[in-house]
Amino acid sequence: GTSSQNDVDMSWIPQETLNQIMQSRRDKASPRRLPRKRAQKRSVGSDE
């Protein structure tokens, strides 16, 4: 039963916790996306 602990971990973890983990992972995994969008919007405004 030790190898199946991984699956059980995910099973008992509440969806809210999973969502938080995924969100924090996303921010750390792709931190360039957020500032990139801001930069694009700023560029468009400056160009015009």
PQR file of N, CA, C, O and H, with PARSE charges and radii, in Angstrom:
ATOM      1  N   GLY A   1       0.783  -1.211   0.000 -0.4000 1.5000
ATOM      2  CA  GLY A   1       0.000   0.000   0.000 -0.0000 2.0000
ATOM      3  C   GLY A   1       0.820   1.269   0.000  0.5500 1.7000
ATOM      4  O   GLY A   1       0.234   2.351  -0.020 -0.5500 1.4000
ATOM      5  N   THR A   2       2.162   1.205   0.021 -0.4000 1.5000
ATOM      6  CA  THR A   2       2.917   2.463   0.047 -0.0000 2.0000
ATOM      7  C   THR A   2       2.883   3.135  -1.329  0.5500 1.7000
ATOM      8  O   THR A   2       2.737   4.354  -1.421 -0.5500 1.4000
ATOM      9  H   THR A   2       2.639   0.325   0.038  0.4000 1.0000
ATOM     10  N   SER A   3       3.016   2.344  -2.392 -0.4000 1.5000
ATOM     11  CA  SER A   3       3.054   2.933  -3.736 -0.0000 2.0000
ATOM     12  C   SER A   3       1.709   3.552  -4.087  0.5500 1.7000
ATOM     13  O   SER A   3       1.655   4.497  -4.874 -0.5500 1.4000
ATOM     14  H   SER A   3       3.134   1.354  -2.317  0.4000 1.0000
ATOM     15  N   SER A   4       0.618   3.033  -3.517 -0.4000 1.5000
ATOM     16  CA  SER A   4      -0.717   3.574  -3.846 -0.0000 2.0000
ATOM     17  C   SER A   4      -1.002   4.815  -3.013  0.5500 1.7000
ATOM     18  O   SER A   4      -2.044   5.447  -3.194 -0.5500 1.4000
ATOM     19  H   SER A   4       0.663   2.265  -2.878  0.4000 1.0000
ATOM     20  N   GLN A   5      -0.105   5.179  -2.105 -0.4000 1.5000
ATOM     21  CA  GLN A   5      -0.345   6.375  -1.279 -0.0000 2.0000
ATOM     22  C   GLN A   5      -0.435   7.615  -2.166  0.5500 1.7000
ATOM     23  O   GLN A   5      -1.233   8.513  -1.896 -0.5500 1.4000
ATOM     24  H   GLN A   5       0.741   4.666  -1.958  0.4000 1.0000
ATOM     25  N   ASN A   6       0.369   7.668  -3.209 -0.4000 1.5000
ATOM     26  CA  ASN A   6       0.336   8.839  -4.096 -0.0000 2.0000
ATOM     27  C   ASN A   6      -1.080   9.075  -4.607  0.5500 1.7000
ATOM     28  O   ASN A   6      -1.591  10.192  -4.538 -0.5500 1.4000
ATOM     29  H   ASN A   6       1.017   6.939  -3.428  0.4000 1.0000
ATOM     30  N   ASP A   7      -1.709   8.027  -5.117 -0.4000 1.5000
ATOM     31  CA  ASP A   7      -3.075   8.185  -5.646 -0.0000 2.0000
ATOM     32  C   ASP A   7      -4.014   8.610  -4.528  0.5500 1.7000
ATOM     33  O   ASP A   7      -4.831   9.512  -4.713 -0.5500 1.4000
ATOM     34  H   ASP A   7      -1.294   7.119  -5.173  0.4000 1.0000
ATOM     35  N   VAL A   8      -3.905   7.968  -3.369 -0.4000 1.5000
ATOM     36  CA  VAL A   8      -4.804   8.298  -2.251 -0.0000 2.0000
ATOM     37  C   VAL A   8      -4.616   9.766  -1.871  0.5500 1.7000
ATOM     38  O   VAL A   8      -5.593  10.458  -1.587 -0.5500 1.4000
ATOM     39  H   VAL A   8      -3.241   7.235  -3.219  0.4000 1.0000
ATOM     40  N   ASP A   9      -3.383  10.242  -1.862 -0.4000 1.5000
ATOM     41  CA  ASP A   9      -3.135  11.646  -1.507 -0.0000 2.0000
ATOM     42  C   ASP A   9      -4.036  12.553  -2.333  0.5500 1.7000
ATOM     43  O   ASP A   9      -4.754  13.391  -1.788 -0.5500 1.4000
ATOM     44  H   ASP A   9      -2.589   9.679  -2.092  0.4000 1.0000
ATOM     45  N   MET A  10      -3.995  12.383  -3.642 -0.4000 1.5000
ATOM     46  CA  MET A  10      -4.796  13.236  -4.522 -0.0000 2.0000
ATOM     47  C   MET A  10      -6.287  13.040  -4.245  0.5500 1.7000
ATOM     48  O   MET A  10      -7.073  13.982  -4.338 -0.5500 1.4000
ATOM     49  H   MET A  10      -3.411  11.702  -4.085  0.4000 1.0000
ATOM     50  N   SER A  11      -6.665  11.809  -3.905 -0.4000 1.5000
ATOM     51  CA  SER A  11      -8.099  11.519  -3.724 -0.0000 2.0000
ATOM     52  C   SER A  11      -8.649  12.287  -2.530  0.5500 1.7000
ATOM     53  O   SER A  11      -9.703  12.915  -2.633 -0.5500 1.4000
ATOM     54  H   SER A  11      -6.026  11.044  -3.830  0.4000 1.0000
ATOM     55  N   TRP A  12      -7.953  12.246  -1.400 -0.4000 1.5000
ATOM     56  CA  TRP A  12      -8.522  12.869  -0.192 -0.0000 2.0000
ATOM     57  C   TRP A  12      -8.312  14.378  -0.177  0.5500 1.7000
ATOM     58  O   TRP A  12      -8.977  15.081   0.583 -0.5500 1.4000
ATOM     59  H   TRP A  12      -7.097  11.735  -1.316  0.4000 1.0000
ATOM     60  N   ILE A  13      -7.417  14.881  -0.987 -0.4000 1.5000
ATOM     61  CA  ILE A  13      -7.204  16.338  -0.997 -0.0000 2.0000
ATOM     62  C   ILE A  13      -8.452  17.022  -1.561  0.5500 1.7000
ATOM     63  O   ILE A  13      -8.938  16.640  -2.626 -0.5500 1.4000
ATOM     64  H   ILE A  13      -6.877  14.310  -1.605  0.4000 1.0000
ATOM     65  N   PRO A  14      -8.972  18.024  -0.857 -0.5600 1.5000
ATOM     66  CA  PRO A  14     -10.165  18.742  -1.335  0.2800 2.0000
ATOM     67  C   PRO A  14      -9.881  19.503  -2.625  0.5500 1.7000
ATOM     68  O   PRO A  14      -8.744  19.896  -2.886 -0.5500 1.4000
ATOM     69  N   GLN A  15     -10.915  19.708  -3.425 -0.4000 1.5000
ATOM     70  CA  GLN A  15     -10.737  20.392  -4.714 -0.0000 2.0000
ATOM     71  C   GLN A  15     -10.171  21.796  -4.503  0.5500 1.7000
ATOM     72  O   GLN A  15      -9.345  22.262  -5.289 -0.5500 1.4000
ATOM     73  H   GLN A  15     -11.839  19.389  -3.214  0.4000 1.0000
ATOM     74  N   GLU A  16     -10.615  22.464  -3.447 -0.4000 1.5000
ATOM     75  CA  GLU A  16     -10.122  23.837  -3.203 -0.0000 2.0000
ATOM     76  C   GLU A  16      -8.605  23.828  -3.059  0.5500 1.7000
ATOM     77  O   GLU A  16      -7.913  24.674  -3.627 -0.5500 1.4000
ATOM     78  H   GLU A  16     -11.286  22.086  -2.809  0.4000 1.0000
ATOM     79  N   THR A  17      -8.089  22.858  -2.288 -0.4000 1.5000
ATOM     80  CA  THR A  17      -6.634  22.784  -2.100 -0.0000 2.0000
ATOM     81  C   THR A  17      -5.950  22.520  -3.438  0.5500 1.7000
ATOM     82  O   THR A  17      -4.939  23.143  -3.759 -0.5500 1.4000
ATOM     83  H   THR A  17      -8.650  22.171  -1.826  0.4000 1.0000
ATOM     84  N   LEU A  18      -6.504  21.598  -4.210 -0.4000 1.5000
ATOM     85  CA  LEU A  18      -5.901  21.294  -5.518 -0.0000 2.0000
ATOM     86  C   LEU A  18      -5.885  22.557  -6.370  0.5500 1.7000
ATOM     87  O   LEU A  18      -4.879  22.866  -7.008 -0.5500 1.4000
ATOM     88  H   LEU A  18      -7.326  21.091  -3.948  0.4000 1.0000
ATOM     89  N   ASN A  19      -6.987  23.277  -6.382 -0.4000 1.5000
ATOM     90  CA  ASN A  19      -7.055  24.513  -7.182 -0.0000 2.0000
ATOM     91  C   ASN A  19      -5.962  25.481  -6.741  0.5500 1.7000
ATOM     92  O   ASN A  19      -5.268  26.062  -7.575 -0.5500 1.4000
ATOM     93  H   ASN A  19      -7.804  23.026  -5.864  0.4000 1.0000
ATOM     94  N   GLN A  20      -5.811  25.654  -5.435 -0.4000 1.5000
ATOM     95  CA  GLN A  20      -4.793  26.586  -4.930 -0.0000 2.0000
ATOM     96  C   GLN A  20      -3.416  26.135  -5.386  0.5500 1.7000
ATOM     97  O   GLN A  20      -2.618  26.946  -5.855 -0.5500 1.4000
ATOM     98  H   GLN A  20      -6.375  25.182  -4.757  0.4000 1.0000
ATOM     99  N   ILE A  21      -3.134  24.843  -5.251 -0.4000 1.5000
ATOM    100  CA  ILE A  21      -1.819  24.324  -5.655 -0.0000 2.0000
ATOM    101  C   ILE A  21      -1.607  24.577  -7.149  0.5500 1.7000
ATOM    102  O   ILE A  21      -0.538  25.026  -7.562 -0.5500 1.4000
ATOM    103  H   ILE A  21      -3.782  24.184  -4.869  0.4000 1.0000
ATOM    104  N   MET A  22      -2.627  24.288  -7.953 -0.4000 1.5000
ATOM    105  CA  MET A  22      -2.487  24.486  -9.401 -0.0000 2.0000
ATOM    106  C   MET A  22      -2.267  25.964  -9.713  0.5500 1.7000
ATOM    107  O   MET A  22      -1.454  26.303 -10.573 -0.5500 1.4000
ATOM    108  H   MET A  22      -3.495  23.923  -7.618  0.4000 1.0000
ATOM    109  N   GLN A  23      -2.986  26.839  -9.021 -0.4000 1.5000
ATOM    110  CA  GLN A  23      -2.826  28.278  -9.271 -0.0000 2.0000
ATOM    111  C   GLN A  23      -1.405  28.710  -8.923  0.5500 1.7000
ATOM    112  O   GLN A  23      -0.745  29.374  -9.722 -0.5500 1.4000
ATOM    113  H   GLN A  23      -3.647  26.564  -8.323  0.4000 1.0000
ATOM    114  N   SER A  24      -0.932  28.335  -7.731 -0.4000 1.5000
ATOM    115  CA  SER A  24       0.416  28.741  -7.319 -0.0000 2.0000
ATOM    116  C   SER A  24       1.437  28.144  -8.281  0.5500 1.7000
ATOM    117  O   SER A  24       2.425  28.799  -8.616 -0.5500 1.4000
ATOM    118  H   SER A  24      -1.469  27.795  -7.082  0.4000 1.0000
ATOM    119  N   ARG A  25       1.215  26.923  -8.725 -0.4000 1.5000
ATOM    120  CA  ARG A  25       2.145  26.301  -9.671 -0.0000 2.0000
ATOM    121  C   ARG A  25       2.135  27.085 -10.981  0.5500 1.7000
ATOM    122  O   ARG A  25       3.186  27.312 -11.581 -0.5500 1.4000
ATOM    123  H   ARG A  25       0.413  26.391  -8.453  0.4000 1.0000
ATOM    124  N   ARG A  26       0.955  27.495 -11.418 -0.4000 1.5000
ATOM    125  CA  ARG A  26       0.859  28.240 -12.677 -0.0000 2.0000
ATOM    126  C   ARG A  26       1.644  29.549 -12.563  0.5500 1.7000
ATOM    127  O   ARG A  26       2.411  29.896 -13.461 -0.5500 1.4000
ATOM    128  H   ARG A  26       0.102  27.311 -10.930  0.4000 1.0000
ATOM    129  N   ASP A  27       1.451  30.266 -11.469 -0.4000 1.5000
ATOM    130  CA  ASP A  27       2.153  31.545 -11.308 -0.0000 2.0000
ATOM    131  C   ASP A  27       3.659  31.323 -11.365  0.5500 1.7000
ATOM    132  O   ASP A  27       4.380  32.081 -12.014 -0.5500 1.4000
ATOM    133  H   ASP A  27       0.828  29.984 -10.739  0.4000 1.0000
ATOM    134  N   LYS A  28       4.136  30.271 -10.677 -0.4000 1.5000
ATOM    135  CA  LYS A  28       5.586  30.024 -10.666 -0.0000 2.0000
ATOM    136  C   LYS A  28       6.048  29.455 -12.001  0.5500 1.7000
ATOM    137  O   LYS A  28       7.155  29.748 -12.451 -0.5500 1.4000
ATOM    138  H   LYS A  28       3.550  29.656 -10.149  0.4000 1.0000
ATOM    139  N   ALA A  29       5.207  28.644 -12.636 -0.4000 1.5000
ATOM    140  CA  ALA A  29       5.605  27.999 -13.895 -0.0000 2.0000
ATOM    141  C   ALA A  29       5.675  29.030 -15.022  0.5500 1.7000
ATOM    142  O   ALA A  29       6.625  29.028 -15.805 -0.5500 1.4000
ATOM    143  H   ALA A  29       4.307  28.406 -12.271  0.4000 1.0000
ATOM    144  N   SER A  30       4.675  29.911 -15.109 -0.4000 1.5000
ATOM    145  CA  SER A  30       4.650  30.894 -16.208 -0.0000 2.0000
ATOM    146  C   SER A  30       4.431  32.301 -15.660  0.5500 1.7000
ATOM    147  O   SER A  30       3.362  32.880 -15.855 -0.5500 1.4000
ATOM    148  H   SER A  30       3.903  29.913 -14.473  0.4000 1.0000
ATOM    149  N   PRO A  31       5.424  32.853 -14.982 -0.5600 1.5000
ATOM    150  CA  PRO A  31       5.287  34.217 -14.437  0.2800 2.0000
ATOM    151  C   PRO A  31       5.414  35.268 -15.537  0.5500 1.7000
ATOM    152  O   PRO A  31       5.067  36.429 -15.318 -0.5500 1.4000
ATOM    153  N   ARG A  32       5.897  34.886 -16.697 -0.4000 1.5000
ATOM    154  CA  ARG A  32       6.075  35.869 -17.780 -0.0000 2.0000
ATOM    155  C   ARG A  32       4.733  36.217 -18.426  0.5500 1.7000
ATOM    156  O   ARG A  32       4.588  37.303 -18.987 -0.5500 1.4000
ATOM    157  H   ARG A  32       6.179  33.943 -16.874  0.4000 1.0000
ATOM    158  N   ARG A  33       3.757  35.321 -18.359 -0.4000 1.5000
ATOM    159  CA  ARG A  33       2.477  35.572 -19.040 -0.0000 2.0000
ATOM    160  C   ARG A  33       1.791  36.807 -18.452  0.5500 1.7000
ATOM    161  O   ARG A  33       1.295  37.651 -19.199 -0.5500 1.4000
ATOM    162  H   ARG A  33       3.875  34.439 -17.904  0.4000 1.0000
ATOM    163  N   LEU A  34       1.759  36.920 -17.132 -0.4000 1.5000
ATOM    164  CA  LEU A  34       1.045  38.050 -16.522 -0.0000 2.0000
ATOM    165  C   LEU A  34       1.667  39.375 -16.958  0.5500 1.7000
ATOM    166  O   LEU A  34       0.956  40.217 -17.507 -0.5500 1.4000
ATOM    167  H   LEU A  34       2.162  36.235 -16.526  0.4000 1.0000
ATOM    168  N   PRO A  35       2.960  39.593 -16.737 -0.5600 1.5000
ATOM    169  CA  PRO A  35       3.576  40.876 -17.122  0.2800 2.0000
ATOM    170  C   PRO A  35       3.551  41.062 -18.635  0.5500 1.7000
ATOM    171  O   PRO A  35       3.517  42.192 -19.122 -0.5500 1.4000
ATOM    172  N   ARG A  36       3.567  39.973 -19.369 -0.4000 1.5000
ATOM    173  CA  ARG A  36       3.571  40.076 -20.830 -0.0000 2.0000
ATOM    174  C   ARG A  36       2.271  40.727 -21.293  0.5500 1.7000
ATOM    175  O   ARG A  36       2.288  41.620 -22.140 -0.5500 1.4000
ATOM    176  H   ARG A  36       3.595  39.055 -18.973  0.4000 1.0000
ATOM    177  N   LYS A  37       1.151  40.283 -20.740 -0.4000 1.5000
ATOM    178  CA  LYS A  37      -0.142  40.856 -21.144 -0.0000 2.0000
ATOM    179  C   LYS A  37      -0.151  42.348 -20.828  0.5500 1.7000
ATOM    180  O   LYS A  37      -0.584  43.154 -21.652 -0.5500 1.4000
ATOM    181  H   LYS A  37       1.137  39.557 -20.052  0.4000 1.0000
ATOM    182  N   ARG A  38       0.319  42.718 -19.650 -0.4000 1.5000
ATOM    183  CA  ARG A  38       0.337  44.142 -19.272 -0.0000 2.0000
ATOM    184  C   ARG A  38       1.203  44.922 -20.258  0.5500 1.7000
ATOM    185  O   ARG A  38       0.828  46.007 -20.702 -0.5500 1.4000
ATOM    186  H   ARG A  38       0.671  42.064 -18.981  0.4000 1.0000
ATOM    187  N   ALA A  39       2.357  44.364 -20.593 -0.4000 1.5000
ATOM    188  CA  ALA A  39       3.271  45.064 -21.496 -0.0000 2.0000
ATOM    189  C   ALA A  39       2.603  45.256 -22.854  0.5500 1.7000
ATOM    190  O   ALA A  39       2.695  46.331 -23.448 -0.5500 1.4000
ATOM    191  H   ALA A  39       2.662  43.483 -20.232  0.4000 1.0000
ATOM    192  N   GLN A  40       1.935  44.221 -23.342 -0.4000 1.5000
ATOM    193  CA  GLN A  40       1.277  44.339 -24.650 -0.0000 2.0000
ATOM    194  C   GLN A  40       0.244  45.458 -24.616  0.5500 1.7000
ATOM    195  O   GLN A  40       0.201  46.296 -25.516 -0.5500 1.4000
ATOM    196  H   GLN A  40       1.861  43.349 -22.859  0.4000 1.0000
ATOM    197  N   LYS A  41      -0.585  45.472 -23.579 -0.4000 1.5000
ATOM    198  CA  LYS A  41      -1.621  46.511 -23.499 -0.0000 2.0000
ATOM    199  C   LYS A  41      -0.961  47.890 -23.448  0.5500 1.7000
ATOM    200  O   LYS A  41      -1.421  48.821 -24.109 -0.5500 1.4000
ATOM    201  H   LYS A  41      -0.550  44.791 -22.847  0.4000 1.0000
ATOM    202  N   ARG A  42       0.102  48.022 -22.677 -0.4000 1.5000
ATOM    203  CA  ARG A  42       0.786  49.323 -22.570 -0.0000 2.0000
ATOM    204  C   ARG A  42       1.334  49.726 -23.936  0.5500 1.7000
ATOM    205  O   ARG A  42       1.201  50.876 -24.353 -0.5500 1.4000
ATOM    206  H   ARG A  42       0.476  47.266 -22.141  0.4000 1.0000
ATOM    207  N   SER A  43       1.954  48.763 -24.630 -0.4000 1.5000
ATOM    208  CA  SER A  43       2.533  49.066 -25.944 -0.0000 2.0000
ATOM    209  C   SER A  43       1.454  49.593 -26.881  0.5500 1.7000
ATOM    210  O   SER A  43       1.657  50.600 -27.560 -0.5500 1.4000
ATOM    211  H   SER A  43       2.062  47.829 -24.291  0.4000 1.0000
ATOM    212  N   VAL A  44       0.325  48.927 -26.920 -0.4000 1.5000
ATOM    213  CA  VAL A  44      -0.765  49.350 -27.821 -0.0000 2.0000
ATOM    214  C   VAL A  44      -1.164  50.783 -27.483  0.5500 1.7000
ATOM    215  O   VAL A  44      -1.345  51.602 -28.384 -0.5500 1.4000
ATOM    216  H   VAL A  44       0.160  48.109 -26.369  0.4000 1.0000
ATOM    217  N   GLY A  45      -1.300  51.092 -26.208 -0.4000 1.5000
ATOM    218  CA  GLY A  45      -1.699  52.446 -25.813 -0.0000 2.0000
ATOM    219  C   GLY A  45      -0.626  53.453 -26.216  0.5500 1.7000
ATOM    220  O   GLY A  45      -0.953  54.533 -26.707 -0.5500 1.4000
ATOM    221  H   GLY A  45      -1.153  50.427 -25.476  0.4000 1.0000
ATOM    222  N   SER A  46       0.639  53.121 -26.020 -0.4000 1.5000
ATOM    223  CA  SER A  46       1.713  54.056 -26.359 -0.0000 2.0000
ATOM    224  C   SER A  46       1.760  54.281 -27.870  0.5500 1.7000
ATOM    225  O   SER A  46       1.914  55.413 -28.328 -0.5500 1.4000
ATOM    226  H   SER A  46       0.905  52.243 -25.621  0.4000 1.0000
ATOM    227  N   ASP A  47       1.627  53.207 -28.638 -0.4000 1.5000
ATOM    228  CA  ASP A  47       1.664  53.337 -30.097 -0.0000 2.0000
ATOM    229  C   ASP A  47       0.596  54.314 -30.567  0.5500 1.7000
ATOM    230  O   ASP A  47       0.860  55.176 -31.406 -0.5500 1.4000
ATOM    231  H   ASP A  47       1.502  52.287 -28.266  0.4000 1.0000
ATOM    232  N   GLU A  48      -0.604  54.178 -30.026 -0.4000 1.5000
ATOM    233  CA  GLU A  48      -1.688  55.072 -30.463 -0.0000 2.0000
ATOM    234  C   GLU A  48      -1.532  56.414 -29.764  0.5500 1.7000
ATOM    235  O   GLU A  48      -2.335  57.321 -29.983 -0.5500 1.4000
ATOM    236  H   GLU A  48      -0.818  53.478 -29.345  0.4000 1.0000
TER
END
